[in-house]
Amino acid sequence: DQQVKQNSPSLSVQEGRISILNCDYTNSMFDYFLWYKKYPAEGPTFLISISSIKDKNEDGRFTVFLNKSAKHLSLHIVPSQPGDSAVYFCAASAITGTYKYIFGTGTRLKVLA
Amino acid sequence: DTGVSQDPRHKITKRGQNVTFRCDPISEHNRLYWYRQTLGQGPEFLTYFQNEAQLEKSRLLSDRFSAERPKGSFSTLEIQRTEQGDSAMYLCATTPGQGPETQYFGPGTRLLVL
C-alpha cells in the first residue's frame, strides 16, 4: 500500500525554465510534508516543508503547494539550474501519529544546460 | 561537522555473516530513525527511537534485524545471518524530537551481500 506516490519517475527541463514535481498521498491523516533532494551515494538533503495549515510555502527558488482536498502537493523550482539535477522525494507524516515519515518513490530531475 | 554521521559508508559481506552499522546523531536530537533504500525506491521506514526507547518497528524489520540506542545517543543496527535481499542503502535520520520536524539524514551505509 503506497501511501505516498510520485507517478513521474523522471523529468527533463531546460535550464532557466520551471521544474514542477508532483506528489499524491492517500492518507488523510497526513498533515506535514517535506521535499528532499538526493544525489547518488549521499543521504537525502532537506529542501522545504509545509504544514497542512498552509497551502503554499516558499524558500528562494523553491515553492511547495499543498492541495488538501485533492491530497496533492507539488514542488516548483524556478529558475531550474543544472545543479538541481538529482532525485527528489516527497515525504509525509501525521502530527497526531508516531512521527513516522512515509516517502514516495522519487522523481529523477535532469536540468539540461 | 555537526551533521548526522554513519559508519561504515560501505560494507561488503558474505551471505550468512552478521553486520553492524552505527549512526551518530546531531547533538541533542532526541529522535533517531533508520530507513532502508533500494534502487528505484524511496527510503522505507524500519524503526525509530525517542531517546533510548524504541517506539516503533516496521513489519519490514524481520527478527534478524535489531537496533539499539543505549543512553539515547548513538544507535546501532545489526543484521544477523545476512541474505542477498538485505543489500541496500541503510540511512539514519534524526530530529530534535518536538512534534513534526525536518529529518536530517546521514550519508548512509551501502551494504552488499554476496
Backbone of each chain as ProteinMPNN parsed JSONL, in Angstrom:
{"seq_chain_A": "DQQVKQNSPSLSVQEGRISILNCDYTNSMFDYFLWYKKYPAEGPTFLISISSIKDKNEDGRFTVFLNKSAKHLSLHIVPSQPGDSAVYFCAASAITGTYKYIFGTGTRLKVLA", "coords_chain_A": {"N_chain_A": [[0.844, -1.18, 0.0], [1.002, 1.869, -1.181], [1.301, 4.778, 0.245], [2.209, 7.279, -0.332], [2.767, 8.762, -3.339], [4.737, 9.187, -6.223], [4.27, 9.752, -9.322], [5.675, 10.254, -11.613], [8.537, 9.021, -12.835], [10.724, 10.292, -13.916], [11.978, 13.474, -15.11], [12.677, 15.971, -17.459], [14.082, 19.149, -17.93], [14.666, 22.352, -19.365], [17.438, 24.452, -18.653], [16.845, 27.3, -16.636], [14.122, 27.259, -16.987], [10.894, 26.41, -15.52], [10.66, 23.815, -13.116], [8.444, 21.297, -12.264], [7.46, 19.188, -9.816], [5.541, 16.461, -8.806], [3.371, 15.05, -6.269], [1.34, 12.683, -4.723], [-0.934, 11.711, -2.154], [-2.539, 9.311, -0.009], [-3.442, 9.015, 2.568], [-5.497, 10.627, 4.732], [-4.802, 11.53, 7.177], [-2.283, 12.533, 7.117], [-0.354, 15.393, 7.726], [1.877, 16.902, 7.541], [4.444, 17.747, 5.408], [7.292, 17.068, 3.414], [10.008, 17.892, 1.217], [12.764, 16.341, -0.294], [16.075, 16.295, -1.632], [18.212, 14.189, -3.457], [21.455, 13.162, -4.109], [23.489, 10.802, -5.931], [24.883, 8.196, -3.918], [24.747, 9.658, -1.574], [23.114, 10.805, 1.444], [19.618, 11.804, 1.688], [18.873, 15.278, 1.257], [17.383, 17.892, 2.983], [14.901, 20.039, 1.594], [12.486, 21.706, 1.607], [9.522, 22.321, 3.523], [6.03, 21.8, 4.406], [3.199, 22.573, 6.313], [-0.093, 21.314, 7.024], [-1.753, 23.414, 7.575], [-1.194, 25.389, 5.904], [-1.21, 26.444, 2.43], [0.815, 26.989, 0.769], [4.318, 27.36, 0.555], [7.318, 29.143, 0.487], [10.772, 29.195, -0.426], [13.317, 30.803, -1.432], [14.288, 29.74, -4.568], [12.554, 27.661, -4.487], [9.271, 26.442, -4.182], [6.575, 25.087, -2.461], [3.43, 23.671, -2.978], [0.304, 22.899, -1.556], [-2.543, 20.968, -1.888], [-5.091, 20.125, -0.173], [-7.634, 19.026, -0.463], [-7.441, 17.608, -2.794], [-5.48, 15.927, -2.078], [-2.778, 16.358, -2.793], [0.488, 17.454, -3.557], [2.949, 19.759, -4.748], [6.174, 20.569, -6.013], [7.816, 23.419, -6.981], [10.432, 24.613, -8.931], [12.151, 27.407, -9.644], [14.326, 29.723, -11.159], [15.21, 26.75, -12.959], [18.277, 24.999, -12.457], [21.366, 23.529, -13.626], [22.643, 22.256, -11.457], [20.531, 21.408, -9.97], [19.855, 18.952, -10.797], [18.956, 15.821, -9.81], [17.596, 13.261, -7.643], [14.348, 13.612, -6.455], [12.464, 13.446, -3.528], [9.277, 13.212, -2.036], [7.835, 13.384, 1.216], [5.74, 12.327, 3.904], [3.981, 12.901, 6.972], [2.085, 12.172, 9.939], [0.932, 14.388, 12.262], [-0.42, 13.76, 14.574], [0.243, 11.218, 14.896], [2.76, 8.734, 14.933], [4.954, 10.144, 14.248], [6.292, 9.022, 12.198], [7.774, 8.915, 9.003], [6.668, 8.736, 5.702], [7.84, 7.938, 2.566], [7.792, 8.887, -0.893], [8.44, 7.321, -4.12], [10.217, 8.741, -5.583], [11.391, 11.194, -7.985], [13.354, 11.569, -10.775], [15.106, 14.33, -11.645], [16.309, 16.06, -14.404], [18.196, 18.684, -15.4], [18.722, 20.448, -18.203], [21.465, 21.952, -19.753]], "CA_chain_A": [[0.0, 0.0, 0.0], [1.865, 3.03, -1.329], [0.512, 5.902, 0.736], [2.76, 8.491, -0.941], [3.085, 8.343, -4.711], [5.299, 10.104, -7.188], [3.95, 8.962, -10.508], [6.622, 10.519, -12.704], [9.877, 8.572, -12.413], [11.766, 11.192, -14.394], [11.552, 14.743, -15.69], [13.765, 16.759, -18.038], [13.702, 20.557, -18.057], [15.744, 23.22, -19.826], [17.956, 25.405, -17.673], [16.143, 28.576, -16.621], [12.678, 27.073, -17.009], [10.324, 25.914, -14.269], [10.507, 22.371, -12.887], [7.293, 21.002, -11.393], [7.459, 17.799, -9.388], [4.251, 16.189, -8.185], [3.295, 14.007, -5.252], [-0.017, 12.425, -4.263], [-0.988, 10.869, -0.963], [-3.853, 8.722, 0.191], [-3.825, 9.025, 3.971], [-5.982, 11.956, 5.098], [-4.22, 11.913, 8.467], [-1.006, 13.216, 6.889], [-0.516, 16.835, 7.848], [3.174, 17.569, 7.455], [5.029, 17.228, 4.179], [8.651, 17.551, 3.161], [10.687, 17.519, -0.017], [14.194, 16.103, -0.165], [16.86, 16.088, -2.842], [19.233, 13.167, -3.186], [22.473, 12.859, -5.101], [23.973, 9.419, -5.786], [25.827, 7.852, -2.85], [24.606, 10.56, -0.44], [21.806, 10.783, 2.071], [18.72, 12.878, 1.239], [19.072, 16.614, 1.819], [16.106, 18.594, 3.131], [14.708, 21.23, 0.771], [11.408, 22.582, 2.032], [8.41, 21.583, 4.13], [4.77, 22.529, 4.515], [2.205, 22.038, 7.227], [-1.419, 21.299, 6.398], [-2.485, 24.655, 7.82], [-0.838, 26.289, 4.815], [-1.314, 25.866, 1.091], [1.976, 27.387, -0.008], [5.493, 27.778, 1.308], [8.392, 29.499, -0.44], [12.128, 29.369, 0.084], [14.178, 31.076, -2.569], [13.799, 29.232, -5.853], [11.692, 26.502, -4.232], [7.947, 26.686, -3.636], [5.747, 23.884, -2.353], [1.993, 23.926, -2.95], [-0.454, 21.792, -0.994], [-3.982, 20.947, -2.153], [-5.552, 19.085, 0.75], [-8.833, 18.351, -0.961], [-7.002, 16.665, -3.829], [-4.379, 15.141, -1.499], [-1.74, 16.538, -3.8], [1.417, 18.558, -3.376], [3.893, 19.923, -5.837], [7.373, 21.369, -5.766], [8.199, 24.223, -8.136], [11.794, 25.138, -8.882], [12.26, 28.459, -10.653], [14.591, 29.004, -12.406], [15.943, 25.487, -12.78], [19.713, 25.091, -12.716], [21.942, 22.189, -13.797], [22.933, 21.679, -10.149], [19.302, 20.847, -9.399], [19.691, 17.58, -11.288], [19.031, 14.906, -8.666], [16.321, 12.58, -7.39], [13.567, 14.354, -5.477], [11.499, 12.63, -2.791], [8.363, 13.827, -1.088], [7.607, 12.568, 2.404], [4.575, 12.783, 4.672], [3.882, 12.416, 8.342], [0.869, 12.567, 10.654], [1.316, 15.041, 13.517], [-1.045, 13.076, 15.697], [0.646, 9.81, 14.856], [4.003, 8.321, 15.553], [6.038, 10.926, 13.651], [6.938, 8.219, 11.172], [7.713, 9.574, 7.711], [6.486, 7.857, 4.558], [8.446, 8.553, 1.395], [7.452, 8.457, -2.24], [9.481, 6.556, -4.805], [11.193, 9.666, -6.151], [11.391, 11.647, -9.382], [14.702, 11.993, -11.19], [15.072, 15.569, -12.421], [17.509, 16.389, -15.172], [18.128, 20.042, -15.933], [19.597, 20.476, -19.374], [22.112, 23.255, -19.982]], "C_chain_A": [[0.89, 1.243, 0.0], [1.071, 4.266, -0.935], [0.971, 7.23, 0.143], [3.282, 8.096, -2.318], [3.682, 9.497, -5.512], [5.241, 9.371, -8.518], [4.879, 9.194, -11.687], [8.013, 10.088, -12.27], [10.976, 9.54, -12.84], [11.152, 12.413, -15.06], [12.785, 15.447, -16.232], [13.265, 18.166, -18.308], [14.911, 21.341, -18.556], [16.155, 24.172, -18.706], [17.204, 26.728, -17.793], [14.628, 28.454, -16.623], [12.206, 26.566, -15.651], [10.305, 24.387, -14.248], [9.34, 22.188, -11.929], [7.288, 19.514, -11.082], [6.208, 17.555, -8.549], [4.293, 15.012, -7.219], [1.837, 13.88, -4.814], [0.028, 11.532, -3.032], [-2.413, 10.395, -0.738], [-4.356, 8.838, 1.624], [-4.231, 10.432, 4.406], [-5.45, 12.414, 6.457], [-2.864, 12.613, 8.295], [-1.22, 14.715, 6.973], [0.809, 17.591, 7.874], [3.927, 16.912, 6.323], [6.393, 17.865, 3.954], [9.093, 17.123, 1.773], [12.179, 17.403, 0.269], [14.796, 15.943, -1.549], [17.944, 15.077, -2.507], [20.149, 13.024, -4.394], [22.931, 11.418, -4.896], [24.976, 9.281, -4.649], [25.814, 8.85, -1.69], [23.249, 10.355, 0.203], [20.937, 11.907, 1.534], [19.002, 14.177, 1.977], [17.74, 17.338, 1.843], [16.055, 19.833, 2.249], [13.704, 22.188, 1.386], [10.294, 21.731, 2.614], [7.161, 22.44, 4.114], [3.859, 21.806, 5.481], [0.839, 22.145, 6.575], [-2.225, 22.559, 6.682], [-2.169, 25.706, 6.754], [-1.139, 25.632, 3.476], [-0.119, 26.216, 0.211], [3.099, 27.745, 0.946], [6.628, 28.002, 0.32], [9.72, 29.596, 0.288], [13.042, 29.544, -1.11], [13.564, 30.594, -3.868], [12.775, 28.117, -5.702], [10.37, 26.934, -3.611], [7.202, 25.356, -3.584], [4.298, 24.325, -2.217], [1.295, 22.681, -2.419], [-1.937, 21.978, -1.299], [-4.569, 19.797, -1.339], [-6.752, 18.334, 0.204], [-8.475, 17.317, -2.015], [-5.931, 15.718, -3.307], [-3.18, 15.165, -2.461], [-0.81, 17.666, -3.373], [2.39, 18.587, -4.534], [5.044, 20.811, -5.39], [7.715, 22.089, -7.066], [9.615, 24.747, -7.913], [11.925, 26.136, -10.024], [13.375, 29.44, -10.286], [15.387, 27.722, -12.128], [17.404, 25.672, -13.193], [20.278, 23.675, -12.88], [22.262, 21.492, -12.469], [21.713, 21.111, -9.443], [19.076, 19.411, -9.855], [19.968, 16.603, -10.164], [17.722, 14.121, -8.62], [15.62, 13.321, -6.258], [12.517, 13.431, -4.858], [10.555, 13.535, -2.017], [8.142, 12.847, 0.053], [6.458, 13.174, 3.188], [4.562, 12.155, 6.043], [2.574, 12.899, 8.939], [1.271, 13.132, 12.001], [0.767, 14.282, 14.721], [-0.631, 11.619, 15.785], [1.97, 9.583, 15.528], [5.208, 9.077, 15.018], [6.856, 10.101, 12.669], [6.744, 8.909, 9.832], [7.596, 8.529, 6.606], [6.97, 8.59, 3.316], [7.83, 8.029, 0.107], [8.637, 7.767, -2.89], [10.487, 7.435, -5.532], [10.947, 9.996, -7.61], [12.794, 12.124, -9.704], [14.571, 13.202, -12.094], [16.401, 15.763, -13.121], [17.314, 17.768, -15.774], [19.182, 20.163, -17.016], [20.145, 21.873, -19.598], [21.901, 23.741, -21.408]], "O_chain_A": [[1.453, 1.624, 1.026], [0.249, 4.746, -1.716], [0.209, 8.196, 0.117], [4.129, 7.211, -2.445], [3.19, 10.625, -5.476], [6.053, 8.49, -8.8], [4.876, 8.425, -12.649], [8.612, 10.736, -11.412], [12.031, 9.607, -12.21], [10.004, 12.406, -15.505], [13.814, 15.519, -15.56], [12.174, 18.36, -18.842], [16.049, 21.025, -18.205], [15.326, 24.632, -17.92], [16.956, 27.218, -18.895], [13.923, 29.412, -16.306], [13.009, 26.325, -14.749], [9.972, 23.748, -15.247], [9.265, 22.858, -10.899], [7.132, 18.682, -11.977], [5.866, 18.36, -7.683], [5.125, 14.112, -7.333], [1.179, 14.889, -4.561], [0.923, 10.699, -2.889], [-3.369, 11.003, -1.218], [-5.56, 8.769, 1.869], [-3.393, 11.333, 4.443], [-5.635, 13.571, 6.836], [-2.359, 13.22, 9.24], [-2.149, 15.252, 6.37], [0.849, 18.779, 8.193], [4.047, 15.688, 6.265], [6.614, 19.036, 4.261], [8.616, 16.127, 1.229], [12.772, 18.229, 0.962], [14.136, 15.52, -2.498], [18.521, 15.101, -1.42], [19.709, 12.802, -5.522], [22.779, 10.871, -3.804], [25.82, 10.154, -4.448], [26.76, 8.891, -0.904], [22.339, 9.799, -0.413], [21.459, 12.873, 0.978], [19.326, 14.178, 3.164], [17.042, 17.391, 0.83], [17.025, 20.585, 2.157], [14.026, 23.345, 1.656], [10.134, 20.566, 2.249], [7.214, 23.641, 3.848], [3.762, 20.579, 5.467], [0.633, 22.965, 5.68], [-3.283, 22.754, 6.085], [-2.79, 26.768, 6.706], [-1.302, 24.414, 3.394], [-0.044, 25.798, -0.944], [2.879, 28.347, 1.997], [6.878, 27.18, -0.562], [9.794, 30.014, 1.443], [13.487, 28.573, -1.722], [12.455, 30.99, -4.227], [12.19, 27.676, -6.691], [10.345, 27.692, -2.641], [7.204, 24.595, -4.552], [3.978, 25.23, -1.445], [1.644, 21.556, -2.779], [-2.514, 23.024, -0.999], [-4.543, 18.643, -1.766], [-6.865, 17.124, 0.396], [-9.123, 16.276, -2.12], [-5.516, 14.802, -4.017], [-2.659, 14.127, -2.871], [-1.26, 18.704, -2.887], [2.622, 17.583, -5.207], [4.903, 21.672, -4.521], [7.884, 21.464, -8.112], [9.944, 25.256, -6.841], [11.828, 25.782, -11.199], [13.364, 29.953, -9.167], [16.147, 27.651, -11.162], [17.719, 26.393, -14.14], [19.724, 22.725, -12.328], [22.161, 20.269, -12.374], [21.84, 20.413, -8.437], [18.188, 18.732, -9.34], [21.075, 16.557, -9.627], [16.848, 14.306, -9.468], [16.227, 13.621, -5.23], [11.785, 12.733, -5.56], [10.987, 14.515, -1.41], [8.25, 11.634, -0.123], [6.229, 14.382, 3.143], [5.055, 11.048, 6.255], [2.017, 13.908, 8.506], [1.888, 12.433, 12.804], [1.423, 14.182, 15.757], [-1.103, 10.879, 16.648], [2.266, 10.171, 16.568], [6.35, 8.708, 15.292], [7.992, 10.455, 12.351], [5.665, 9.432, 9.554], [8.344, 7.552, 6.586], [6.562, 9.721, 3.048], [7.403, 6.878, 0.029], [9.704, 7.641, -2.289], [11.493, 6.941, -6.041], [10.381, 9.206, -8.366], [13.355, 12.969, -9.006], [13.997, 13.116, -13.179], [17.468, 15.648, -12.519], [16.391, 17.995, -16.556], [20.376, 20.0, -16.768], [19.399, 22.851, -19.631], [22.376, 24.817, -21.771]]}, "seq_chain_B": "DTGVSQDPRHKITKRGQNVTFRCDPISEHNRLYWYRQTLGQGPEFLTYFQNEAQLEKSRLLSDRFSAERPKGSFSTLEIQRTEQGDSAMYLCATTPGQGPETQYFGPGTRLLVL", "coords_chain_B": {"N_chain_B": [[32.267, 18.973, 11.7], [28.883, 18.887, 12.25], [26.808, 17.295, 11.545], [24.648, 14.419, 10.906], [26.267, 11.36, 11.274], [27.459, 8.331, 9.79], [28.657, 4.989, 10.028], [30.082, 1.955, 8.881], [30.719, 3.559, 5.649], [30.523, 1.933, 3.502], [29.888, -1.544, 3.053], [30.817, -4.791, 2.425], [29.801, -8.065, 2.457], [29.625, -11.596, 3.115], [26.985, -13.843, 2.424], [25.091, -14.882, 5.197], [26.749, -13.926, 7.157], [27.11, -11.705, 10.004], [26.354, -8.237, 10.364], [27.047, -4.916, 11.51], [25.924, -1.633, 11.865], [26.604, 1.807, 12.511], [25.202, 4.816, 13.831], [25.616, 8.213, 14.412], [23.985, 10.778, 15.943], [22.876, 14.207, 15.299], [23.897, 16.487, 17.741], [21.953, 16.561, 20.678], [19.64, 15.844, 19.406], [16.704, 14.145, 19.787], [15.14, 12.199, 18.585], [15.609, 9.368, 16.552], [15.93, 7.754, 13.498], [15.827, 4.83, 11.457], [16.206, 3.868, 8.102], [15.693, 1.989, 5.084], [16.892, 1.839, 1.811], [16.321, 0.858, -1.456], [17.234, 0.325, -4.927], [15.594, 2.574, -7.035], [13.544, 3.054, -5.314], [11.949, 4.895, -2.642], [13.206, 5.958, 0.608], [12.562, 3.481, 3.026], [10.802, 3.125, 5.972], [12.2, 1.737, 8.899], [12.629, 1.644, 11.762], [12.216, 3.576, 14.82], [13.562, 5.696, 17.399], [12.872, 7.337, 20.431], [14.776, 9.164, 22.333], [16.281, 6.728, 24.309], [14.366, 4.829, 23.949], [12.831, 2.447, 21.91], [10.337, 3.064, 19.784], [8.767, 2.293, 17.632], [8.56, -0.313, 15.238], [8.984, -1.421, 11.951], [7.049, -3.692, 9.902], [8.751, -4.626, 8.053], [11.051, -5.139, 9.34], [12.607, -7.848, 10.043], [13.114, -10.643, 12.342], [15.783, -10.936, 12.209], [16.911, -8.529, 12.267], [18.084, -6.031, 14.44], [17.936, -3.187, 16.517], [19.527, -0.713, 18.482], [19.757, 1.858, 20.958], [21.586, 2.814, 23.097], [21.671, 4.773, 26.037], [20.558, 6.847, 24.694], [22.034, 8.17, 22.735], [24.208, 7.551, 20.294], [23.289, 5.134, 17.768], [22.897, 1.661, 16.916], [22.524, -0.636, 14.246], [21.926, -3.919, 13.693], [22.323, -6.665, 11.551], [21.635, -9.962, 11.377], [22.823, -13.082, 10.1], [22.993, -12.457, 7.273], [21.279, -11.913, 4.158], [21.058, -12.049, 0.556], [19.046, -10.374, -0.257], [19.15, -8.375, 1.589], [20.82, -6.464, 0.706], [21.31, -3.096, 0.267], [20.898, 0.487, 0.72], [21.418, 1.779, 3.861], [19.941, 4.087, 5.842], [20.236, 6.685, 8.232], [18.439, 8.973, 10.21], [17.796, 12.011, 11.997], [15.926, 13.976, 14.399], [15.074, 16.922, 16.341], [12.991, 16.232, 18.087], [10.485, 17.33, 18.764], [7.567, 17.295, 18.042], [6.2, 17.519, 14.677], [8.784, 17.541, 12.375], [11.697, 18.569, 10.48], [13.625, 16.001, 9.136], [16.977, 15.084, 9.421], [19.345, 13.654, 7.448], [21.908, 11.137, 7.515], [24.882, 10.144, 5.629], [24.519, 7.548, 4.866], [24.881, 3.932, 4.804], [26.135, 1.707, 2.585], [25.247, -1.501, 1.84], [26.391, -4.56, 0.613], [25.584, -7.776, -0.042], [27.071, -10.745, -0.717]], "CA_chain_B": [[30.984, 18.629, 11.071], [27.92, 18.566, 13.296], [25.69, 16.589, 10.958], [24.49, 13.009, 11.228], [27.333, 10.56, 10.671], [27.212, 6.885, 9.757], [29.876, 4.217, 9.834], [30.922, 2.396, 7.769], [29.998, 4.064, 4.489], [30.315, 0.795, 2.612], [30.165, -2.833, 3.674], [30.608, -5.972, 1.593], [29.853, -9.227, 3.323], [29.136, -12.835, 2.523], [25.703, -14.319, 2.935], [25.185, -15.637, 6.447], [27.527, -13.181, 8.143], [26.435, -10.629, 10.728], [26.936, -6.914, 10.164], [26.547, -3.879, 12.419], [26.128, -0.262, 11.408], [26.486, 2.794, 13.583], [24.734, 6.159, 13.486], [25.802, 9.237, 15.44], [23.031, 11.833, 15.596], [23.183, 15.595, 15.623], [23.857, 16.652, 19.187], [20.676, 16.955, 21.289], [18.478, 15.345, 18.672], [16.158, 13.072, 20.594], [14.552, 11.129, 17.766], [16.529, 8.78, 15.589], [15.201, 6.861, 12.591], [16.544, 4.002, 10.485], [15.489, 3.585, 6.863], [16.394, 1.188, 4.076], [16.547, 2.28, 0.468], [16.799, 0.048, -2.564], [17.258, 1.039, -6.194], [14.301, 2.943, -7.599], [12.555, 3.228, -4.261], [12.257, 5.882, -1.631], [13.571, 5.371, 1.9], [11.496, 2.736, 3.71], [10.949, 3.199, 7.416], [12.49, 0.497, 9.609], [12.375, 1.768, 13.185], [12.674, 4.841, 15.351], [13.809, 5.83, 18.833], [12.753, 8.601, 21.159], [15.866, 8.925, 23.296], [16.74, 5.334, 24.236], [13.221, 3.943, 23.773], [12.455, 2.103, 20.539], [8.898, 3.275, 19.838], [8.051, 1.618, 16.564], [9.325, -1.146, 14.312], [8.229, -1.774, 10.754], [6.911, -5.119, 9.581], [9.905, -4.975, 7.221], [12.167, -5.476, 10.214], [12.47, -9.233, 10.485], [13.797, -10.902, 13.619], [17.233, -10.919, 12.007], [17.335, -7.146, 12.437], [17.883, -5.46, 15.765], [18.502, -1.847, 16.655], [19.657, -0.253, 19.858], [20.231, 3.227, 21.147], [21.906, 2.919, 24.527], [21.905, 6.113, 26.57], [19.91, 7.854, 23.876], [22.943, 8.936, 21.881], [24.392, 6.851, 19.024], [22.46, 3.935, 17.578], [23.444, 0.602, 16.071], [21.594, -1.523, 13.551], [22.603, -5.173, 13.409], [21.635, -7.646, 10.725], [22.22, -11.292, 11.58], [22.63, -14.075, 9.022], [22.6, -11.634, 6.129], [20.799, -12.534, 2.915], [21.313, -11.165, -0.585], [17.973, -9.378, -0.278], [19.442, -7.288, 2.532], [21.648, -5.473, 0.021], [20.561, -1.838, 0.191], [21.486, 1.615, 1.444], [20.787, 1.939, 5.17], [20.014, 5.506, 6.171], [19.869, 7.125, 9.569], [17.991, 10.363, 10.235], [17.462, 12.44, 13.355], [15.196, 15.228, 14.585], [15.141, 17.351, 17.746], [12.04, 15.462, 18.874], [9.427, 18.179, 19.3], [6.483, 17.394, 17.078], [6.583, 17.249, 13.284], [10.002, 18.284, 12.138], [12.589, 18.153, 9.419], [14.578, 14.938, 9.432], [18.293, 15.302, 8.839], [19.875, 12.335, 7.121], [23.324, 10.865, 7.356], [25.269, 9.784, 4.257], [24.109, 6.182, 4.566], [25.808, 2.803, 4.699], [25.718, 0.837, 1.476], [25.544, -2.904, 2.14], [26.322, -5.527, -0.471], [25.696, -9.144, 0.457], [27.434, -11.614, -1.844]], "C_chain_B": [[29.994, 18.197, 12.15], [26.709, 17.857, 12.738], [25.606, 15.162, 11.463], [25.611, 12.226, 10.536], [26.99, 9.082, 10.772], [28.512, 6.168, 9.442], [29.539, 2.73, 9.827], [30.085, 2.993, 6.648], [29.669, 2.946, 3.517], [30.655, -0.482, 3.362], [29.844, -3.927, 2.675], [30.763, -7.174, 2.494], [29.343, -10.446, 2.57], [27.824, -13.225, 3.189], [25.91, -15.151, 4.199], [25.982, -14.942, 7.534], [26.649, -12.136, 8.833], [27.139, -9.313, 10.431], [26.291, -5.945, 11.154], [26.905, -2.521, 11.874], [25.915, 0.687, 12.582], [26.0, 4.126, 13.025], [24.97, 7.074, 14.674], [24.933, 10.428, 15.072], [23.616, 13.222, 15.787], [22.988, 15.759, 17.135], [22.494, 17.175, 19.64], [19.453, 16.594, 20.456], [17.96, 14.095, 19.377], [15.609, 11.909, 19.779], [15.544, 10.675, 16.714], [15.786, 7.705, 14.818], [16.191, 6.054, 11.757], [15.621, 3.736, 9.308], [16.348, 2.655, 6.011], [15.937, 1.685, 2.71], [17.159, 1.349, -0.561], [16.62, 0.821, -3.859], [15.847, 1.322, -6.697], [13.192, 3.139, -6.583], [12.942, 4.393, -3.358], [12.697, 5.202, -0.35], [12.356, 4.701, 2.548], [11.783, 2.726, 5.203], [11.216, 1.822, 8.002], [12.111, 0.598, 11.086], [12.739, 3.168, 13.635], [12.705, 4.832, 16.874], [13.471, 7.247, 19.275], [13.689, 8.431, 22.357], [16.297, 7.457, 23.206], [15.6, 4.352, 23.963], [12.92, 3.722, 22.291], [10.931, 2.096, 20.474], [8.128, 2.582, 18.727], [9.018, 0.844, 15.684], [8.431, -1.498, 13.14], [8.097, -3.289, 10.633], [8.083, -5.583, 8.725], [11.061, -5.499, 8.067], [11.978, -6.889, 10.742], [13.251, -9.434, 11.777], [15.304, -11.006, 13.442], [17.808, -9.513, 12.227], [17.103, -6.727, 13.889], [18.571, -4.113, 15.826], [18.515, -1.477, 18.122], [20.073, 1.21, 19.861], [20.511, 3.416, 22.644], [22.203, 4.362, 24.909], [21.341, 7.212, 25.674], [20.829, 8.677, 23.002], [23.081, 8.226, 20.545], [23.482, 5.631, 18.972], [23.212, 2.928, 16.72], [22.302, -0.201, 15.46], [22.372, -2.777, 13.194], [21.715, -6.05, 12.537], [22.35, -8.98, 10.92], [21.908, -12.172, 10.375], [22.163, -13.378, 7.744], [22.208, -12.468, 4.921], [21.043, -11.543, 1.782], [20.257, -10.076, -0.684], [18.173, -8.241, 0.702], [20.301, -6.209, 1.894], [20.83, -4.211, -0.235], [21.423, -0.732, 0.789], [20.711, 1.733, 2.753], [21.048, 3.363, 5.642], [19.569, 5.755, 7.608], [19.462, 8.593, 9.476], [17.63, 10.744, 11.661], [16.677, 13.751, 13.338], [15.31, 15.641, 16.058], [14.15, 16.628, 18.641], [10.953, 16.304, 19.512], [8.337, 18.353, 18.265], [6.952, 17.1, 15.677], [7.752, 18.138, 12.907], [10.725, 17.782, 10.915], [13.503, 17.046, 9.926], [15.881, 15.248, 8.714], [18.962, 13.943, 8.681], [21.404, 12.303, 7.161], [23.607, 10.43, 5.928], [24.887, 8.361, 3.874], [25.248, 5.187, 4.614], [25.291, 1.906, 3.594], [26.189, -0.577, 1.759], [25.382, -3.745, 0.886], [26.56, -6.904, 0.117], [25.928, -10.07, -0.74], [26.943, -13.039, -1.646]], "O_chain_B": [[30.251, 17.241, 12.882], [25.67, 17.817, 13.396], [26.377, 14.743, 12.326], [25.864, 12.417, 9.346], [26.324, 8.642, 11.709], [29.353, 6.665, 8.694], [28.78, 2.276, 10.684], [28.857, 2.935, 6.7], [28.669, 3.0, 2.801], [31.568, -0.517, 4.187], [28.737, -3.988, 2.14], [31.752, -7.289, 3.219], [28.711, -10.328, 1.521], [27.602, -12.959, 4.37], [26.79, -16.009, 4.257], [25.905, -15.321, 8.702], [25.601, -11.741, 8.323], [28.358, -9.27, 10.267], [25.149, -6.129, 11.577], [28.042, -2.278, 11.469], [25.155, 0.406, 13.509], [26.337, 4.512, 11.906], [24.581, 6.763, 15.799], [25.115, 11.026, 14.011], [24.695, 13.394, 16.353], [22.038, 15.235, 17.717], [21.953, 18.114, 19.056], [18.34, 17.008, 20.782], [18.686, 13.114, 19.542], [15.615, 10.766, 20.236], [16.222, 11.48, 16.076], [15.105, 6.858, 15.397], [17.262, 6.545, 11.399], [14.44, 3.427, 9.469], [17.561, 2.552, 6.196], [14.75, 1.921, 2.484], [18.361, 1.085, -0.542], [15.94, 1.847, -3.891], [15.011, 0.422, -6.774], [12.038, 3.364, -6.947], [14.097, 4.817, -3.315], [12.574, 3.983, -0.229], [11.27, 5.278, 2.608], [12.876, 2.361, 5.636], [10.545, 0.851, 7.651], [11.374, -0.239, 11.606], [13.471, 3.878, 12.946], [11.988, 4.08, 17.536], [13.754, 8.219, 18.575], [13.418, 7.651, 23.27], [16.646, 6.992, 22.121], [15.849, 3.162, 23.765], [12.774, 4.672, 21.522], [10.296, 1.212, 21.049], [6.937, 2.313, 18.883], [10.138, 1.283, 15.421], [7.26, -1.834, 13.317], [8.897, -4.055, 11.17], [8.382, -6.775, 8.667], [11.936, -6.21, 7.574], [11.293, -7.113, 11.74], [13.951, -8.537, 12.248], [16.03, -11.149, 14.425], [19.019, -9.333, 12.354], [16.067, -7.028, 14.482], [19.648, -3.921, 15.262], [17.641, -1.869, 18.895], [20.654, 1.721, 18.904], [19.762, 4.09, 23.352], [22.899, 5.078, 24.189], [21.628, 8.39, 25.887], [20.458, 9.767, 22.568], [22.162, 8.285, 19.728], [22.976, 5.165, 19.993], [24.056, 3.297, 15.903], [21.26, -0.411, 16.082], [23.367, -2.708, 12.472], [20.51, -6.16, 12.764], [23.546, -9.094, 10.649], [20.875, -12.024, 9.723], [21.093, -13.669, 7.209], [22.724, -13.562, 4.693], [21.214, -10.347, 2.018], [20.545, -8.972, -1.146], [17.448, -7.247, 0.656], [20.491, -5.144, 2.483], [19.781, -4.26, -0.878], [22.52, -0.976, 1.292], [19.481, 1.781, 2.746], [22.189, 3.789, 5.818], [18.649, 5.115, 8.117], [20.078, 9.365, 8.742], [17.206, 9.896, 12.446], [16.756, 14.527, 12.386], [15.607, 14.811, 16.917], [14.422, 16.423, 19.825], [10.538, 16.05, 20.643], [8.192, 19.425, 17.677], [8.004, 16.487, 15.497], [7.707, 19.353, 13.102], [10.417, 16.717, 10.379], [14.08, 17.146, 11.009], [15.883, 15.627, 7.543], [19.123, 13.19, 9.641], [22.082, 13.292, 6.883], [22.694, 10.352, 5.105], [24.925, 8.001, 2.698], [26.419, 5.544, 4.485], [24.166, 1.408, 3.648], [27.387, -0.824, 1.902], [24.372, -3.657, 0.187], [27.61, -7.167, 0.704], [25.099, -10.164, -1.646], [27.167, -13.894, -2.504]]}, "name": "protein", "num_of_chains": 2, "seq": "DQQVKQNSPSLSVQEGRISILNCDYTNSMFDYFLWYKKYPAEGPTFLISISSIKDKNEDGRFTVFLNKSAKHLSLHIVPSQPGDSAVYFCAASAITGTYKYIFGTGTRLKVLADTGVSQDPRHKITKRGQNVTFRCDPISEHNRLYWYRQTLGQGPEFLTYFQNEAQLEKSRLLSDRFSAERPKGSFSTLEIQRTEQGDSAMYLCATTPGQGPETQYFGPGTRLLVL"}
